[in-house]
């Protein structure tokens, strides 16, 4: 009887312990202070209002917290206290128009802003924004996440192109372009129109509803230019990261103006090699190496045919042509011997050649770019150009 009673008491005690142990315990979030150290992009913004805000989710209509002040000089500090630990999107906006902040949204057309995504705050944190990190807001902003680690501080360019555009084709330009910096493996990029004639048209220009291609490029070597300024050289180089997606834009849908994108980035690969020219001297002009999507020797004319990629060298030597893995091309080149300064093609007396060029058979060899790039595609420029040969320029 005693043992039975003792067992009963023990069982009741265990049940009480288990029930008590199931009570939920809550951990209060850490309360943090976020300090923004801001260097403004222009001295003329002295005296303008500036705000810093934290947002809980993309697409929220109101921020979790916002603080504003007035710029004094070019350096400004905004301190936000009582921030619960968590992950936030950040936005800092300068009222560059001087007409005050609107209640309709966090930023107005023409304002200067900087933003960041998925910033974890679990202790007091200082955010520094240098003068070259700012962008001008026009109408469309892409929040880009999924950038591989190791690229913070690198330039990132984004372009909205006509549907089906190939960004590796020489002189391909976007309808809108934007340039920023990677921060916390992400970026907030404001798109600006590339086709306008004066500042007033910058405000009036709007993207029409339709289907477009968006290309995102993370620059690895600091040579990228905004796509609208790429008429002479491509902003794309080997080892840049890229991601593209189909952009079905509806000008009446607010969500299409603020679009969050999670990218799966790949490397730009390419064709590399050495071009030589035994007749070269420093009184001539540049050396041009180009990758074509067709065989120039089989064409009556190359008028209107753009190369897939081009490298311009001050003298013969190592060349690099950015390509996508799996693409194929004919690689040709010429030395501008008379220094006529044209990149449209060789002129009389220039020296030309191509990879796998057989002067007797008048053939060239196709080059396939593999997933790691294709190297050692060397060739020589030894054939003087005349108006009846090599593609009929």
ABEGO torsion letter per residue (X at the ends): XAAAAAAAAAAAAAAAAAAAAABBBBBBBBBBBBBBBBBBABAAABGBBBBBBBBABBGBABBABBBBBBBBEABBBBBBBGBBBEBBBBBBBBBAAGAEBBAABABBBGBBBBBBBGBBBABBBBBBBBAAABBBBAABBBBBBGBBBGABGBBBBBBBBBBGBBAABBGBBBABBBBBBBBGGBBBBBBBBABBABAAAAAABBBBBEBBBBBBBBBAAGABBBAAAAAABBABBBGBBBBBBBBBBBAABAAAABBBBBBBBBBBBEBBEBBBBAABBAABBBBBBBBBABBAAABABABGBBBABBBBBABBEBBBBBBBBGBBBBBBBBBBAAGAGBAAEBBBGBBBBBBGBBAAAGBBBBBBBBAAEBBGBBBBBABBBBAABGGGX
